């Protein structure tokens, strides 16, 4: 408040025109909330969930987003933020036409900016180098200046509580400019996104149709002729990459018929590792060539030995934890059988030793709870959305006991909520698919059932024009808007509409 009174006193001395010019040059510095709102399209474009198939860029974006968030949240005083002056780097996905196939192929682009003292300037630079709209930033600056450069007559000045300054002019808005920005409609709305991109989606779908037909044919042959149970993609690959992988797999089977016996009746998972998963599925690393797959399959018998020992280890662990249910995680990455076995054995050894020394008091039975064991050193013991107690095998015994005691009821509540939401989400998705006449409706693995429910309920009360545009589309509910190379359309689960 004091700096504004000083500016007004200066204005009285130097003259009204000079004062107006000085006022227009006051730095525009919005709050962290408004900066985050402006940056939303950028954050969607670099979100780590988009880079599951690129572990290196994924880690870079995770670290850079953390630094960017600290910078945005930093104090407004000069030099207040520890991140200021640093350079941050992000990876973004871009698609270019393949000169041979004519299809869109993914490429990664590096974006780098310096975190300057002026946060709005940095945000503008970040959007500009990312080739994103600057409308939100321009509206903020224009809105601020239009208020600060309002008609300056000889009217007396009236100070309003909580506002930088205002006047008695009935036409002058007393609303805080940043409050106005916060309630401003975002640049990307569902109707605008669909109407802008639907023709591109249909063109991509049509162009990729021959490729998808070839993929479907080979997929069906592998299932029927070779008795493969299913083929699952946990690597983010699409289109030509998937077709090429299946062709390499077919060549491997023809070259080495013994693979037929190993794969018969099993699921084939293309992911981040090769071997036998803890569920008995055949895992093939999408970044490896068929020669490496062959080596992994040569050692499959050894992995199967561990696979047969896992159920007994799970029973032992359950017994040591009050008959708790030992379940296996349902989301990737899935551990290989030997690694999962050793994680169980490690935890069982620590729990068994603790019983001979001093075992903390537990409830008589914990059979109503579910625990999932992980082997990642960077993980912490947590509750999953499914109500599972996720326990890294390196966790200290006392931490495990205390966490179970403190979170028992929360785990039960989450289990019940998960089952209820799962059923409701599946029913709503079926209704949306039928109502919109979609070719398919899927969900990105990072979206919860709560979010699916919110999205589907809003879709079911949408304007008919959106229904018409989406007819026959492959739609996916995700944390972001995107168009895939095969014509799949991804929409944000928390989209807003402008109709």
N, C-alpha and C positions, 0 to 999 in steps of 0.2 A: 504493500500500500504506500509506503514511504517513497519509493522510487517514482511512483506515478505522480504524487504531489510535487515532487521536485521537478519532474518534467513539465508539469503545468506552470509552475513558477517560472521556469526557463522560457516557456512558450510566451508568457505575458511580456517578457523582456525582449525577445528576439523577433516578435511579430508572428501573427497568426499563420501566414503562408509558410514561413520557415519552420514553424512548429509542426504543421501538417506534414511537411516533407520529412522532418526528423522522426515523427511518430510512425510514418510508413516504413521506416528503416529499422524499427525495433525487431530484433530476432524473433521469429516465430518458433516457439518451443512447446509442442504439445506434450500431453502426459504420456506415460508409458502405455496406458490402455489404448489410447488413440493411435500411437505408433504401431502397436501390435495389430490393430485393426487394419491399418494401411498396408502392413507387411503380409497380411494373410495370403494373398495370391502367391507371393514369393515363397512363403513357408510351405505352401502346398507343393510347389514345384521342386523343392529340395528335401522334402520330408524323407527321413531314413527308410520308411516303409516302402518307398518306391525303388530302393536300391538293394533289395534282398539278394538279387543275383550278382551284385557287385560289392563284396564285403569291404574292400578298401575304401571306395567312395562313400559307402554307408557310414563307416567310422569317422571319416573326415567331416561329413555333414552333421553327424551327431555332435562332435566336438565343437564345430563352428556355430551350430545353433545354440549350444549352451553359452558360448562366448557372446554371441549376439544378444541373447536374452539378458545376460548380466549387464551388457552395455545399455540396452533399452531401459532396464530397470534402475540404472545408476542415478546417483544424485544429480540434480540440475545445476549445482554449483560447479564452477570451473575446476576441472581436474578431479571431479568427484568420483568418476568411474574407473576402476582398476583396468578395464578393458580398452579404455580410450587410447588411441595411438597405435593399436595393434592392427594387423592385417588379417582378415578372415577369408577363407577360401571355401567355395561350395562347388559341388558337381550338379549339373542339371542335365536332364534327358532331352535330346532333340531327335527328330526323325527326318531322314532324307531318303529320297527315292533311290532304290538299287538300280544301277545301270543295266543289269542283266535281267532280273525278274520284274522290275518295274514296281515292286512293292516297297513300302516304307521300312527302313531299317533304323535301328536305334543307335545313336551316337551320344557320347558324354561330352559335355562342354564345361570348362572350368570358368568360374566367376570369382573375381577377387576384388575386395574393396578395403579401404582404410577406415577404421572407426574414428571419425573426427569429433571435435568438440561439439559441433552443430549436428545434433542427432537427426533432425529433419533433412538436412543436406545429405547425410550419409544414407538415409532411407531412400531419398530420391535417386541417389547414385546407384544404389543396389537394384532398384526397380528398372532404372534405365539400362544398365549393362545386362540385365536379364531379359530385356525387351518386353517388359510388362507395362501396363497402363500407368501413366503418371496422373491420371485424373483426380484420384483421391488426394494426392499431395497438393495439386494445384487448387483444388477446392478449399483445402485448409488455409492456404496462404491468401487466396482471394477473399474468403469469408472473413478472415482476421482483418485484412486491410480495409475491406469495405466498411467494417464497423469502426475501425480506428480512424478512417478518413471520411467519416460521415459529415453531413452538413455542419459546418462550424459557424454558427451565427453568433450574435452577442447574447445568446441565452445564458442564464446562470447555470453553473455545473452542479449537479446533484450526485453525491457519492452513494452508491448502492452497496450494501453488505455482501461480501463474497464476490464482487465483480471488480475488474481492474478500474473501469470508469464507465459512466453512462451519463445521459442528459435527460432533461425533462421533456424533450421532443416526443410527442406521442407516436411518431413514426419510427423511433429509434428502438431497436431490439435490445432488451435487457438480458437476453439469454447468453449464457457462457458459450463462446464459440466452440469450445472443445466438447461441451455437452451436445451441441448441435451435430458435430461431426460423429460423435459416438452413435447417435440415432439415425445417421444418414444411411440410406440403403447401400449395400455393398455393390461393387462394380459388377460382380458375377451373380446373376440370379438364374434360377432354373430355366425359366422361359427364354431368357436371353441366350443362355448357353446352348440350349437345344436348338432354338431357331437359327443360331449362327452356325452350328456345326452339324446339323442333321444331314445336309447334303453331302458333306465330306464323309460322314459315317457310312452312308449308303454307297458312296463311290468306293470306299475302302473295302466294304463288305463284298461288293460285286467283283472288285479286282482280285480279292483273295479267295474267291469261291473255288476256282480250280485247285488251288493249293490245299484248301480245307477238304475238298473232296478226295484228293490224293492221300491226305493224312487220315481221314476217316476210313478209307479203304484199307490202308496198311494197318491201322489200329485194329480194325475188325479181323483182319487176317491173323495178326499176332494173338488175338484172343481166341479165335476159333481153331486155327490150325495148330498153334503151339500151346494151347490151353493156358494162356496167361490170364490170371484172374482179373487184373486191371492195370492200367498205366496212369501214374499220378505224377504231376509236375509241381515240385517244390523249389524250382530254380528261377521262376519268372520268365522262362523262355516261351516264345509264341511262334506261330507261322513257320517260316523256313527252318528255324532252329529245331523245332519239334519234329518236323518231317525228316530232317537230316539225321537226328538222333535215332529215330525209329528205323531208318534205313541202315544205319551203322549197327544197330542191334540185330536186325534181320541178317546182315552179313556175318556177324559174329556167330549167330545160331547156325547158319549154314556151314560156316567154316569149322565150327566146333559143336557137333551134334549133342555132346554130353551136356551142354547148357540147357537143352530141352528138359532133361530130367530135373535140373536144379530149379528151373523157372516154372515148371508145371504146377498149376494151382496157386501160384503166389502172385502178389502184387509187385510191379516193377515201379520203383520210385526214383525219378531223376531229381537229385538234390545236390548237396554239398560234399558228400562222401560216398565211397564205394564199399560194398560188403553186405552183411546181413544185419538188418535193423533189429532192435529189441522185440519187435512184433513178428519177426520171421520173414519180413518182406525183403526182396532183393533191391539193394540201393546201388545206383550208378551215379557217379559224380558227373554233372553236366559239363564241367570244364575239362574232363579227361577224354582221351581218344579210346577207341575200341581195344587197342593193345593193353592199355591200363585196366580196362574193364575185365579183360581176359585174365590178367594176373590176379585181380581181386576175386574172380569166380574160381580160380584154381585153389584158393585158400578157404573156400566156402565151407568145406567139411569141418575145418577147425572152428569156425564161427558157430556152426550148428551144434557143436558140443557144448559151447557156452549157453546157447539158446535153450538146450534141454535142462540145464542146471538152474536157470533163472526162476522158474516157479517155486522151487524149494527155497531159494534164498528169499523170495518175497514172503513165503510163509514164515520163515524164521524172523524176518523183520517185523511182520505183523504181530507175532507172539511177543516180541520184546517191547512193542509199543501198545500193549493193552488190546490186542486183537483188532487194531486199526486196519482199515481196508487199504491195501497197497494197489494203487492204480497207475497206469502209464499215461504220460502226457499225450494229448491228441493233436497238438500243433507242432509244426517243424521248428527247429531241426530235431530229427529223431536220432537218438544215440545208436551206435552199432552194438550188437549183442555183447561182444567181449567187454567194451567200455562200461555198459550198463551193469554187467555182472560184477565187475570190480568195484563199481560205485556202491552196489548193494553190500558186497563183502566188506568193504571198508567201513560202512556205517554199522553193520552188524557187529563187527569187531569192537568198535568204540562203545556201542550200547551194551554189549556183553560184559566188557571190562568194567563199565560204570556200575553194573548191578552188583559186582563183587565188592565194590568200594562203598558207594553211597548213592542209592537211587532216589531221586526226588519223588515226592508223593504225586501219584496220578490217580485219576478216577478208576474205579474197578474195571470198567470196560470202555473202550473207545471205538467199538465196532461201528458206530454211526458216523465216524469221521473217515476221510479219505486222504491219503498222503501219496505224493508223487516225488520220486527221487531223481535229482539231476546231478550231473557230474561237472558242471561248469564252475570254475574257480571264482569267477566274477559275480556269481549270483548270490542273493541273500534269501533267507527263508521268508516266504510270502504266502498270502492267500490268493489263489487264482479266481477269476470270475466264475469258474465252475464250482467253487467251494473246496477245491483241493488245497491241501497244505503242501506247497512246493518246497522240498528240503534238499539243498545241496549236500552231497555226501561229505563235504569237508566241515560241515557245521559242528560246533561244539555240542556235546550232549546236553549240557544244562540249558543252552539256548533253545534246543529242540523242545525239551520238556516245558520250559516256561512259555514258549510261543503257543504250544498246543493248549496249555491250561488257560492262557489269556484270550485265545481266539476261538475257543471251542464253539461258543454259541454263534459267533459271526460266521464260522465255517458252515454250520448247519443252516443258517439263514440264507447264505449264498447258494448252497446246494438247492434249496427249495425254490429260490428266486430263479436260478438258472434253468431248472426243469420247466417252470411255469413260462418263463420268457421264451425258451426254445420252442415250446409248443405253439405259443401265440405268434412268434415270428414266422414259423413255417406256414401257419394258416394264413397270415397276412400276405406273405410272399406269393402264395398260390392265388390269393384273391387279386393281387396287383397284376400278376402275370396274365390271368384270365381277363381282367378288366381292361388292361392296356393292349391285349393281344400281342404280347411280347414273344419273340422267338425263344428267349431264355431270360432268366433272372437269377443272378448270382450275387455273392457277397464276398468282399475282400476279407482276407483272414484277420486283418487288424480291426475289423468292425465288430462290435459286440451285439448281442441280441437286443439289448436295450435300444441301441442306436438303429438297428434294423426296424424295430417296432415303430419308433418315431418317424423314420423315413417313410415306411409303408402307409402308416395312417395319414400322413400328409399327402402322399401320392393319391390315395383313394378319394380325397376331396378336392383334387386339382381341377383346373379348368379343362374343358373338353379339347381345347386346341393342343394341349400337351399330349393328351391321349392319342390324338390323331397323328402327331408328329412321331411319336415313339412306336407306333404300330410296326411289328415285325423286327424290332431292334433287339440285339443282345445287350441287355442292360446289367450293370454291376453296381452295387451299393458300396461306396468306398469313402475314405476320408478326404477325397479330392476329386476335382473334375479332370477327366482325361479321355483321350481317344486312342485306342490301340491300333496297331498296324493291320489287324484283321477286321477292324470295324466295330469292335466291342466298345460300347460307350460307358464310361465310369462317371457316376454322379455322386456328389457329396451327400452323406447321410443327413446332414443338418442344413440342407439347401434352404434358401429363401426364395420367394416368388415376387414378381412385380405386377401380378395381375390380381 
